[in-house]
Amino acid sequence: MAVERTTRADAPAVLDGYEGDVVLADRSVATDETLAGLLADLDGVPCVVVDETTDGAAVDRAVADAVERDWHGYPVAANERERLAAVEAYDFDDPTLRRHLDGLATTVRECFDARVGVVGVVGETTERFVAEDGMGRESLARRDALCARGIFADGSLVAPSLATDPRVNDDALDDGLEFYAGAPIRTPSGTPIGMLCVLDDARDGFDEADRDALAWLAEQASGYADRYGR
């Protein structure tokens, strides 16, 4: 199963009688443009990311939360409650952490000779930009954020044409930015809490070495958060 559309007709009590559709997506396709297009067509239908270890109770709880809290238009983890608790465990306003992340945002922008470098934290309904160089904004609605998909990536996620990408809301684009690459920022246990990203005008290529470098820099962001943000 890569993507399955199912109906929770036999909803347990935790779903409070919800009998609507649910999209279950393997983690391997959680970042795909095709899934984004499907969720756009099925507006309001929750999407839960699963793997071979995910049990039905976890899916039901994630669906219940998605219905109750209006999480739709983007995939959520089967353990989304735990993921959000991991985000809240960090103090991204700590001055020392902010200085390190600000420096990293500048480093990633300069490293790739791009217009924007940004550290984004993916919360319940919003991606908060806790450090940025060239972004000029503080947050983005989660359903409009490519990072909401990118947190499920194993390595770097690259989108060469934001203007035509179904994972991006056209209204969320600023100043003609066309290119995106991001790598997940994780807790020591591997839970994704955000993304380290670079955005730019249209550009040719982002090769494997670039992807590896971005993922390495994201690991530095993870280390800074764990050292200074606890």
N, C-alpha and C positions, 0 to 999 in steps of 0.2 A: 504494500500500500504506500503510494506516494501522497495522494490526496484522496480523502473520502468525505463525501457529503452524507450525513446520516441524520436521522430524526430521533430525538430522545423521547419517544412516545411512552416508554416505560420509565419516565423520570422518577427517581427516588425523591424522598422528602427534601433533600438538600437543594433540589432544583425548584422547589415550590410549585410543582405542577407544570414546569416549562416543557412544552412539546414541540418547540420549533426546531429548525434545522441547525446543525452544527457542522463546521468543516474541521476535520482532523487532518493535519499535515505532518508528514515526516520532517524531521529537522533538516534533512538534506535538501528540501525544496522550500523551506521557510523564507529564504531570501529571494526566491524566483519572481521574475516579472509576471509569469503566468498565474501564480497564486495571487499576486496583487490585483490582476485583472479580474480574477474570479471573485475576490472579496468586494471589489468595486461593484460588480454586477449583483452580488448578493448583499446589498447594503443592509446592515443591521444584524447579519448572521455572525456569531462569534466563531473565531478560528483558534484552535488549541494545537500547539506543537507537541508531538508525541514521538516516542521511540519504542524500541522493543521492551524497555523496562517500565514503561508507563502503565499503571494499573487503572482500571475503570473508575475507581473512587476518586483518583486524582483528576481525571478528565471531568467527571461530574462536578467536582468542586470548582474547577477552573471555569466551566461553563456557567455554573451558578453565579460566580463572581462577575463574569463577563456580562451576563444578562442584567444583574443587579446594578453594576457600576457603569454600564454602557461602554464596555470595551469592545469595540468592533471597528472594522476597517483595517486592522493590522493583526498579525498573529500574536498570541500570548503563550507563555510557557505553561505547561501543565502544573508547574510549581510556582506560578506567578506570585502568590502570596509570599513565599519564601524569597523570591527574587527581589520583590519590593522591600521586604524587611532588610535584605542585604544592602540595598541602596540607602535606606534610612540609617543604617549603622554607621555611615560615614558622615563626617562634618566637612563638607566641601567649602564651607566658609572659613575654615581655619586659615589664618594669614600665611603660615608657612607653606601649607599645601597649595594655596592659591598662587604663591610666588613660583613654586616649582611647576605647576601646571601652566601658568602664564608663559613661563620660559619654554615649556615643551610645545605649546601652541605656536610660538614663534619659530622654534626649531623645525617643526614639521612643515611649516609654510616655507621656510627658507630652504630646507633640505630638498623639497620638490619644486622649488622656484614657482610657487603658486600664489594666488591672491589671498587665500584664506587657510588658516590652520585653526582647529577648534577641538576642544574637549567637551563632549556632550554626555550628560547623565540622563538615562531614560527612566523617568518616573512613571507613575500610574497613568496619567493622561497627557504629560508634557515632557518634552526633552528640554532640559535646562543646559545652557551653554555656560559651564562653570569657568571656562578659560577660552579666550579667543583672540586671534590676531587677524583683523580684516573682516570679521563677520558683521559687526555693527548691530547685533540684536542679542537679546538675552535668552530667548526660548522659542520653541516651536511646538505646535500641537502634535502629540504623538502620532496621530493618524496621518499627518502630513510629513513625518520625518522618515527619511530613508534609514536612519539609524535604528528605528523600531524594528526593521527587518534585519539590519546588519548585526545586531547583537546575537543572532543565531548562526552567524558565519563561523566556520572553523578557522579561517585565515582572514585575508582582506577581501572586502566587497568593493567592486569597482563598477561604476555606472558612468559610461562615457558621454551619455546624452540625456541630461536631466529634463530637457524640454519635451522629450518624447517618451520618457520612462513612466510606465503606469504606477510605479511605486511612489511617485512624487506628485504632489498637488501643485499644478501650475501656479496657483495663487500664492504659494509659499516661496516661489523663486524670487531672488533678489539680484538686481544689477547684472542680469544676463549670465549668471553663473551657469556653466554647462557641464562641468566635469566633477565627479565625486569619487573619492576613495576613502574607505574607513576600515578600521580594525577594532575588534572588541577589547574593552577594558574589563578585566575579570577580577573577582576576589581570589584569594589564595586557594579556595576550594573549587574554583572554575566557574562560578556563577557570573554571568555577564551583567554588568551594571551600566555600561555606557560604551561610547565609541571615541576613538581618536581619529579625526577626519581631516582631509585636505580637499578644498574645493577650488576650482579654477575656471578660466575660460576654456573653450574647446581646445583640446590638446591631443597630440598623436601618441597613443600608446601609454601603457603603465605595465612594465614587464614584470617577470617573476621576481627579479631582484628588488624592484620597487615595492612589490607586495610584501616581500620578506622584511624589507627595511621598515615599512609602516607597521607591520605586526610587531617587530622588535621595539619600536618606539611606543606602541600601545602597552607592551609589557612594562616599559619604564613608567608609564602613567599608572599602571596597576600597582607597581612597587611604591610610588610616591603616595598613592591613596592609602595603601595599607600602613605605610610608615608614619605618615603625618595626619591622616584623616580619621583615625580611630578615636 
